[in-house]
Amino acid sequence: MKNNIIIVGGSGQLGQCLNEIVARTARKFNFVFLSRTDLDCINSEQAKTIFELYHPVYCINCAAYTAVDNAEDDQENAFAVNQFAVRTLAEYCLEYKTTLIHISTDFVFDGSSSIPLVEMQATSPVNVYGLSKLKGEQEIQSILKEYYILRTSWLYSEKSNNFVKTMLKLAQSRKELSVIYDQVGTPTYAMDLALVILNITANDPKVYGIYHFSNEGVASWYDFAKAVFELAKIDMKVLPVSSAAFVTKAKRPHFSVLDKTKIKTALGIDIPYWRDSLKECIQKL
C-alpha cells in the first residue's frame, strides 16, 4: 500500500501527460489516475475514501478551475476547486502522511515586474482565478510541511485543449490572426512539467516548498503563435495587437516570466528551451 501515488485530475492535460510517461517507463510506484468521476475533490467524504483505500505516498494534484474569464462571474466554483478542495486534500495528506505535489500558476503575480519572478516575490493576483490559486497555496502552507507547490505558465501539449491546438484549429479556416504582443511569459510543455513531477516522486529529494517551473526563454503570445505556425509549416499571417484592444473579462498579468534557478539547483535538472519543446509537440501532433 505504501507504493501508491494518486493523481487528482488524472484525465486533464497534465494528468494525461503523466499517464503517457508512466505507461512507457519502468516504475517503482503504482500510479492511480483519478478523473473527476473517480474523485471530485470538492467532496470531502469521497476524498477520505480514496485516501483510506490507497494510503498514498504522494498525492499529485493536477485538478483546477482554469477558466480564467469564467471565474470572474463563477467565483463560488473557482474557490471551491482552487482553494477549499485543496485544503481538503492537504488535510488528508497530513492525516495519511502523504507528500502533496500541487500545481499552481504564474497568475498569483500581478505582472508588474520587469525581471524573472522568484518564488519569494510578493504575490498580488489581478483576477479571481489567480486569487483562488493563491488561496490554495496558502491553505497548503498552513497545514503541511511536506509539500511541493509547482508554479507554471502557459501550459500546452498534444493533449486536451490549449493555445497550440487552438492555433492549429483556427488555421484550418483562417489565413490571418491577431494575437496579443504585450503579455510576456514562457510557454511550458506539459510533458516537461510531467517529467519534473516524476523526478520528484522517483528521487524523493525532500526539498519541500514552492518552486517555479516553465521552459527556458521568453515569449509573447504573438511570438508563441508565430512559432506554432512556423514549426507546423503553415502559411498564416499573424498580426500583433495590444491587450488594450483585445478586451477580456479577466485582467491578465503583462509579465510572468518565472525564474527557475531554485528548481534547477534543488533537482539538478536542465530545462529545455521553449521552442525546442514546442517543436517536439508539433511533430507529435
C-alpha positions in Angstrom: 0.0 0.0 0.0 2.9 2.4 0.6 3.8 2.3 -3.1 0.7 4.1 -4.3 0.6 7.5 -5.9 -2.7 9.2 -6.6 -3.1 11.7 -9.4 -6.1 14.0 -8.8 -7.4 15.5 -12.1 -5.9 12.5 -13.8 -7.9 13.0 -17.0 -6.8 16.6 -17.6 -4.0 17.8 -19.8 -1.2 17.3 -17.3 -2.7 14.1 -15.9 -2.7 12.6 -19.4 0.9 13.6 -19.9 1.9 11.9 -16.7 -0.1 8.8 -17.7 1.7 8.6 -21.0 5.2 8.8 -19.5 4.3 6.4 -16.7 2.9 3.9 -19.2 6.2 3.7 -21.1 8.7 3.7 -18.3 9.7 1.3 -15.5 8.3 2.4 -12.2 8.5 1.5 -8.5 5.1 3.0 -7.7 1.5 2.1 -8.5 0.1 5.3 -10.2 -3.7 5.7 -9.7 -5.1 8.2 -12.2 -8.4 9.7 -10.8 -10.8 11.5 -13.1 -13.4 13.9 -11.6 -15.8 10.9 -11.6 -13.4 8.9 -9.5 -12.7 11.8 -7.2 -14.5 15.1 -7.1 -12.1 16.8 -4.7 -14.9 19.1 -3.5 -16.4 16.0 -2.0 -14.6 15.5 1.3 -16.1 12.1 2.0 -15.1 10.8 -1.4 -11.6 12.1 -0.8 -11.5 10.3 2.5 -12.5 7.1 0.9 -9.7 7.4 -1.7 -7.0 8.1 0.9 -8.2 5.2 3.1 -8.2 2.9 0.1 -4.7 3.7 -1.2 -2.7 5.3 1.7 -0.7 7.2 -1.0 2.9 8.1 -0.5 2.3 11.0 -2.9 -0.8 12.9 -4.0 -0.3 14.8 -7.2 -3.0 17.5 -7.6 -3.5 18.4 -11.2 -7.1 19.4 -10.7 -8.0 23.0 -11.0 -10.6 25.5 -12.2 -8.7 27.1 -15.1 -11.4 29.1 -17.0 -9.9 32.5 -16.3 -12.6 34.7 -17.7 -15.5 32.5 -16.4 -14.0 32.7 -12.9 -14.9 36.4 -12.7 -18.6 35.5 -12.6 -18.3 31.9 -11.2 -16.3 32.8 -8.1 -18.0 30.2 -5.9 -16.9 27.3 -8.1 -13.4 28.8 -8.7 -12.7 29.0 -5.0 -14.4 25.6 -4.3 -11.9 23.9 -6.6 -8.8 26.0 -6.3 -8.9 26.7 -2.5 -11.3 24.6 -0.5 -10.8 21.3 -2.3 -7.0 21.9 -2.0 -7.5 22.4 1.8 -9.3 19.1 1.9 -6.5 17.3 0.1 -3.9 18.9 2.3 -5.8 17.8 5.4 -5.9 14.2 4.2 -2.3 14.3 3.2 -1.5 15.3 6.8 -3.6 12.5 8.2 -2.2 9.8 5.9 1.4 11.1 5.9 1.2 11.8 2.2 3.5 14.2 0.4 1.5 16.7 -1.7 2.6 17.9 -5.2 0.4 20.7 -6.2 0.3 22.6 -9.5 -0.1 26.4 -9.2 0.3 29.3 -11.6 2.1 32.4 -12.7 -1.2 34.2 -12.2 -0.5 34.6 -8.5 1.6 37.6 -9.6 0.4 41.0 -10.9 2.7 41.2 -13.9 4.3 44.5 -12.9 7.8 43.1 -12.6 10.4 43.5 -15.4 12.7 40.7 -14.3 12.1 37.0 -13.9 9.9 36.2 -10.9 11.5 34.3 -7.9 9.5 32.1 -5.6 9.6 34.6 -2.6 8.5 37.6 -4.7 5.3 39.3 -3.3 2.1 37.9 -4.8 -0.7 40.1 -5.9 -3.2 38.5 -8.3 -5.1 40.7 -10.7 -8.0 38.3 -11.3 -10.3 35.8 -9.5 -8.5 32.8 -10.9 -5.1 34.0 -9.7 -6.5 34.8 -6.2 -8.2 31.4 -5.9 -5.0 29.6 -6.8 -3.0 31.8 -4.3 -5.5 30.9 -1.6 -5.0 27.2 -2.4 -1.2 27.7 -2.0 -1.8 29.3 1.4 -4.1 26.5 2.6 -1.3 24.0 1.8 1.3 26.1 3.7 -0.9 26.5 6.7 -1.5 22.7 7.0 1.6 20.8 5.7 5.3 20.8 6.0 6.0 18.2 3.3 4.7 19.6 0.1 5.8 20.8 -3.3 4.0 23.7 -5.0 5.0 24.0 -8.6 4.0 27.2 -10.2 4.0 27.0 -14.0 2.9 29.1 -17.0 1.2 28.9 -20.4 0.8 25.1 -20.3 0.3 23.3 -23.6 0.7 19.8 -25.1 -0.8 17.4 -27.7 -3.5 16.6 -25.0 -6.8 18.4 -24.3 -7.5 22.0 -25.2 -4.7 24.6 -25.2 -3.2 27.5 -27.1 -1.2 25.4 -29.6 -4.2 23.2 -30.6 -6.4 26.3 -30.8 -4.0 28.0 -33.2 -3.8 24.9 -35.4 -7.5 24.5 -35.5 -8.0 28.2 -36.4 -5.5 27.7 -39.3 -8.0 25.4 -40.9 -10.5 28.2 -41.5 -8.4 31.4 -41.5 -5.5 33.0 -43.2 -5.0 35.8 -40.7 -5.0 36.1 -36.9 -4.5 38.9 -34.4 -2.5 37.9 -31.3 -1.5 39.9 -28.2 2.1 41.1 -28.2 2.3 42.9 -24.8 1.8 39.9 -22.5 5.1 38.2 -21.9 5.9 34.9 -20.3 7.1 31.4 -21.2 5.2 28.6 -23.0 5.6 25.4 -21.0 5.3 21.9 -22.5 3.2 19.8 -20.1 5.4 16.7 -20.9 8.4 18.6 -19.5 6.5 19.5 -16.3 5.3 15.9 -16.0 8.9 14.7 -16.1 9.8 17.1 -13.3 7.0 15.8 -11.2 8.1 12.2 -11.8 11.7 13.2 -11.0 10.4 14.3 -7.5 8.5 11.1 -6.9 11.4 8.8 -8.1 14.1 10.5 -6.2 12.3 11.8 -3.1 14.6 14.8 -2.6 12.7 16.1 0.5 13.5 19.7 -0.6 10.0 20.9 0.2 8.5 24.3 -0.7 7.4 26.5 -3.6 9.1 26.1 -7.0 8.8 27.8 -10.3 8.9 25.7 -13.5 8.4 26.7 -17.1 10.5 26.1 -20.2 13.5 28.3 -20.7 13.3 31.6 -22.7 10.8 34.4 -23.1 8.0 35.0 -25.5 4.8 37.0 -26.0 1.6 35.3 -27.1 2.4 36.8 -30.6 5.8 35.1 -30.6 4.2 31.9 -29.4 1.7 31.9 -32.2 4.3 32.8 -34.9 6.4 29.9 -33.7 3.5 27.4 -33.8 2.8 28.2 -37.5 6.4 28.3 -38.4 7.2 24.9 -36.9 4.0 23.4 -38.3 4.9 24.9 -41.7 1.5 26.7 -42.0 1.2 29.9 -44.0 -0.6 32.2 -41.6 -0.4 36.0 -41.3 -0.1 36.9 -37.6 -0.8 40.5 -36.6 0.4 41.9 -33.3 -2.3 43.5 -31.2 -2.2 45.2 -27.8 -4.1 43.7 -24.9 -5.9 47.0 -24.6 -7.5 46.3 -28.0 -8.3 42.7 -27.1 -10.8 43.1 -24.2 -11.3 40.1 -21.9 -13.4 39.8 -18.7 -10.4 39.0 -16.6 -7.3 41.1 -16.5 -4.0 39.2 -17.3 -0.5 39.9 -16.0 1.7 41.6 -18.6 4.9 40.0 -17.4 5.1 36.5 -15.9 8.5 35.1 -16.8 9.4 32.7 -14.0 13.0 32.3 -12.5 13.8 28.6 -12.4 17.1 28.8 -10.5 15.7 27.2 -7.4 14.2 24.1 -9.0 17.3 23.6 -11.3 19.5 23.7 -8.2 17.3 21.5 -6.0 16.7 18.8 -8.5 19.9 19.0 -10.6 17.9 19.3 -13.8 18.3 21.0 -17.2 15.2 22.7 -18.6 14.6 22.7 -22.4 14.2 25.9 -24.4 10.6 26.6 -25.2 10.9 26.5 -29.0 12.7 23.1 -28.8 9.8 21.6 -26.7 7.2 23.2 -29.0 8.9 21.6 -32.0 8.6 18.2 -30.3 4.9 18.8 -29.5 4.2 19.9 -33.1 5.9 16.8 -34.5 3.7 14.6 -32.4 0.6 16.5 -33.4 
